[in-house]
Amino acid sequence: KLKALWNRIWQRPVRWWMLGIPAGGFIMLVVGAIGLGTTNFIVHATSSTQFCFSCHSHEVNIRAEYEESSHFNNPSGMRVACSDCHLPKDNWFELMATKIIVSADIVPELMGKVDTPEKWEAHRAEMAEKVWAEYRANDSRYCRTCHQVEAMEGQSAIAVKLHQSLGENGKTCIDCHKGMAHALPRSP
């Protein structure tokens, strides 16, 4: 019975146009694979720190402070990329949604809202508060991809106590560790 079914599936179709069904399926498979591969390539390329600094405002206003930070310049030789702190890594669909949302960041650049150091500083607090709110909402999830409280050694007794109390009273990493890779906004 199985052999008969197999032969029926793979027999030459009665009508010539029915050959288009498997051919169309194969073409759709190839086009889908190319589309997925291209999407992944573009997402990977646009998630690099080098790509982030290709934006004028980021090159002028962020690069120097980032390269002076402990996330770039540290004794362990580890360098944290922009995507490590600003993009989800554990959910492809969430990554795609985030990439679509952050693509709107080009609008202030094109409109000249943040194209000079003076304009950048005028909006730094607003931009920082937006990111800090995101970190509070996701319990500093991006910090936790590299930093694990259980593995932290050589800290002062107060730091150990504070890190062990994370999560209590709604506190998360960003509440104490603002300005790690970017300068803090200036007080008015």
N, C-alpha and C positions, 0 to 999 in steps of 0.2 A: 504494500500500500504506500509506504514511504517512497519507494523507488518510483512508483507511478506518479506521485505528486511531484517529485524532483524532476522527472522527465517532462511533465506538463509545464512546470515553471520555466524550464530552459529550452523548450521547443521553439521553433521558429514561429513568430506570430502569424495569425491568419491574414491580417491586414498589415500592409507595409507601414502605415502611419503609427502603428502600435510600437514600433522600434523607438519612436521618440520618447516614450515613457521612461525606459531605462537610461537612454541617452540624456534626457532632460534631468533625470535624477543625478546622474554622474556629473553633469555640468554644474548643477546646483551645489553638489558636494565640493567640487573644485573651487568654485567662486566663494563659497562659504569659508573654506579653509584659507584661501588667499585673503579674504576680508578679515578673518580673525587674526591671522598672522600679521597683517598690516596694522590692525588696531593695536595689537600687543607691542609691535615695534615702535609705533608712534607714542604710545603711553610710556614705554620705557625711556625713549629718547627725551620726551618732554618732562620727565621726572628727575632728570639729572641736575646737579647744582650748576653745572656749566650752562645749561639751558636757562635756568632761573636768572643767572647773571647776564644773559644776553639781552635782557630787558634793561633799558637805560637807567630807570630809577633804581633797580636792584644793584646794578653795577656801581652807580654813584653813591647810593645811600646805605647799602647793606653789606657789600663785599668786605670792606675794611673792618667793620665791627665784628662780622662773622669770623674773619680770619684771625682776629685777636682773641676770640672767645675760646673757652676750654673745650668747646665742641669741635673746634678745628685744630687748635694748637694745644697739645697736652703731652705729658710724658709717655703715655702708652702708645702714642702714634696712631690712635684711632681718629678717624675723621667722620663726623656725622654729616650726612647729606641733607639738603633741604627736604627731600621727600621723607626722610626718616622722622622728621618732626611734624610734617604737614600733610602726609598722605597715609591712608589706612593700608595695611599690608596683608591682612588676614581675610579679606572679602573682596573678590574681584568686582562684584556688582557695586559695592560701596565705593571702591576705588574709581570706577567709571563715573558714578554719580558725583563724587568729589571733584574729579578732573573737569567735569562739565561745569560745576559750580565755580571752581576757581579760575576757569577760563575767562570769567567775567572780570577778573582782576586787571585785565588789559585795558578796560574801559577808562579808569582814572588816568592811566598812563597816556592813552591816546587823547584824552580831553585836557591834558596838561595839569591835572590836579596834583600830581606828585613828581613832576619832572625836574624840580630843583631841590637842593638840600633844605632850603627855607620852607618850601611847600610840603616837603616830606615831614619835616619836624612839626609843622602845623597840624598834620593829620596823624602823626605817630601814635598819640594816645588813643584816638578812635580805632586805628587798626589793631593796636595792642589789646585793647579791651575786647575786641571781637574775637581774637585768637584766645585770650585768657578765658573768655566765657565758653568757648568751644572745649578747651581743656578741662574746665570745671564740669561741663556737661558729660564728657566722656571719661571722667576720673583719670585724667592725664594718661590716657592709654598709650600715646606715642612715647612718652617717657619710659613707660613700663616695658616697651619692647627691648630696651637695652639695660635699663636699671631695674634690678630686683632687690627689694628690701632684704630678703633673706640672705643675699650674698654680699651685702655691704659690710666691709671689714675696716678696722682701723679708724673708726669714727669716735668723736667725743661722746661721753655718756649722754649729754643732752641731745645730740644728733640721733643717737640710737633710740632714745625714748621718743623723740618726735617722729622718727620714721616708723616706729612700731605702732604709733597711734594714728597712722594714716587711715583715712576713712571715717574716723570718729568726728562728729560735729560737721560732717560734709567737707572736711579738708582734703585736699589732694596736692600733688607735687607742685603745681603752678602757684599755689597760694604762698609758698615760701621761696620758690626758685624762679622768679621773674627775672628777665634780663640775662639769661644764661648764654644765648647766642645773638641777641639783639640788644642794643642799648635801651634803657628804660626811657619812657617819655619824660621830658623835663617838666617840672612843676611850674604852673603859671605864675 
